[in-house]
Amino acid sequence: MFFSETKIRVRYADTDQMQMVYYGKYFEYFEQGRSDLLRSIDMPYSLIEKKGIFLPAIEAYANYIYPARFDDLLVVKTILLELPSSTIRIEYEIKNSERELILVTGYTQHCFINASNGKPTRAPNDFIKKIEHAFRTFSPIQ
């Protein structure tokens, strides 16, 4: 297991008529966290795509506990609990950083697709090795 944290300031454009973050925006926050998690192990999306692999979402879930509002500073904790095979599941927890309150939890599941033929494939070996290394060396600051 390892995780990364991403800070996001809620923009006015992210809110709806009720002055709360529009529910679909949280999936964009998940995406930013996911990109930062992959970058933290030196495997950004751009590199994965250069290797001829795509990672389309095949499932997404969010549990909305409390709303975020304009100008809140959020912390997106993005967590990888297990090694991927032909799919990868990534967990998320979004907190309001000022109040240490969990607002949203969720996950996304992605499959590995060969970009040239569109068929499912296994996670690339170097990707697995980088995740294994992250699992071995990760030590969260408590």
C-alpha positions in Angstrom: 0.0 0.0 0.0 1.1 3.6 -0.7 -0.6 6.9 -1.2 -0.1 10.4 -2.3 -1.8 13.7 -1.3 -2.9 16.5 -3.6 -4.1 19.9 -2.5 -6.9 21.5 -4.6 -8.5 24.9 -3.9 -12.2 24.8 -4.9 -12.9 27.3 -7.7 -16.1 29.2 -8.0 -16.7 27.4 -11.4 -16.7 24.1 -9.5 -19.8 25.0 -7.5 -23.5 24.7 -8.4 -26.5 26.9 -7.7 -26.5 25.6 -4.1 -23.0 27.0 -3.7 -21.6 23.5 -3.2 -19.1 21.6 -5.3 -21.0 20.0 -8.1 -21.0 16.2 -7.6 -19.3 15.4 -10.9 -16.3 17.6 -10.1 -15.2 15.1 -7.4 -14.3 12.7 -10.2 -12.1 15.4 -11.7 -10.5 15.7 -8.3 -10.0 11.9 -8.2 -8.3 12.2 -11.6 -5.9 14.8 -10.4 -5.0 12.7 -7.4 -4.5 9.6 -9.6 -2.3 11.6 -12.0 -0.2 12.8 -9.0 0.0 9.2 -7.6 1.4 7.8 -10.8 3.8 10.7 -11.2 5.0 10.1 -7.7 6.3 6.6 -8.8 7.9 8.0 -12.0 5.1 6.6 -14.2 3.0 9.5 -15.4 0.1 8.9 -17.8 2.1 10.3 -20.6 4.8 7.7 -20.2 2.2 4.9 -19.9 0.6 6.0 -23.1 4.1 6.2 -24.8 4.4 2.5 -24.0 1.2 1.9 -26.0 -1.1 1.4 -23.0 -4.4 3.2 -22.2 -6.1 3.1 -18.8 -9.9 3.6 -19.4 -12.2 3.7 -16.3 -14.4 0.7 -16.1 -16.1 1.6 -12.8 -16.3 4.7 -10.6 -17.9 5.2 -7.2 -18.2 8.2 -4.8 -19.8 8.4 -1.4 -20.7 12.0 -0.6 -20.6 12.7 3.1 -20.3 16.5 3.4 -20.2 19.2 0.7 -17.2 21.3 -0.2 -17.7 24.9 -1.0 -16.0 27.7 -2.9 -12.5 28.5 -1.7 -12.2 25.4 0.5 -8.8 23.9 0.5 -9.2 20.2 -0.2 -6.7 17.3 0.3 -7.2 14.4 -2.1 -5.6 11.3 -0.6 -5.1 8.7 -3.4 -4.4 5.2 -2.3 -3.2 2.1 -4.0 -3.8 -1.0 -1.9 -2.8 -3.8 -4.1 -0.7 -4.7 -7.2 -2.5 -4.3 -10.5 -2.9 -7.2 -13.0 -5.1 -6.5 -15.9 -7.0 -4.0 -13.8 -6.1 -1.4 -11.2 -8.3 -0.1 -8.4 -7.5 3.2 -6.8 -9.1 4.5 -3.6 -9.8 8.2 -2.8 -10.5 10.2 0.3 -11.2 13.9 0.0 -10.9 16.1 3.2 -11.4 19.7 4.0 -7.9 20.6 5.1 -9.0 23.4 7.5 -11.5 21.2 9.4 -9.9 17.8 8.9 -13.3 16.6 7.8 -13.8 13.7 5.3 -16.1 15.0 2.6 -16.0 12.2 0.0 -14.7 8.7 -0.4 -14.6 6.6 -3.5 -12.7 4.6 -6.0 -12.1 4.1 -9.7 -11.3 0.8 -11.4 -9.3 0.9 -14.7 -8.3 -1.7 -17.2 -5.1 -1.8 -19.2 -5.8 -1.6 -22.9 -3.3 -2.2 -25.8 -3.5 1.1 -27.6 -2.7 -0.4 -31.0 -5.5 -3.1 -31.0 -7.9 -1.9 -28.2 -7.6 -5.3 -26.5 -7.2 -5.8 -22.7 -3.7 -6.5 -21.6 -1.8 -7.0 -18.4 0.0 -4.1 -16.6 3.4 -3.5 -18.0 6.3 -5.2 -16.0 8.1 -1.9 -15.4 4.9 -0.4 -14.0 4.5 -3.4 -11.6 8.1 -3.1 -10.5 7.7 0.6 -9.7 4.6 -0.1 -7.7 6.3 -3.0 -5.9 9.2 -0.6 -5.0 6.7 2.0 -3.7 5.0 -0.7 -1.6 8.4 -1.7 -0.1 9.7 1.8 0.6 6.6 3.7 1.5 6.4 5.0 5.0 3.7 7.5 5.7 4.5 10.3 8.1 2.1 9.9 11.0 
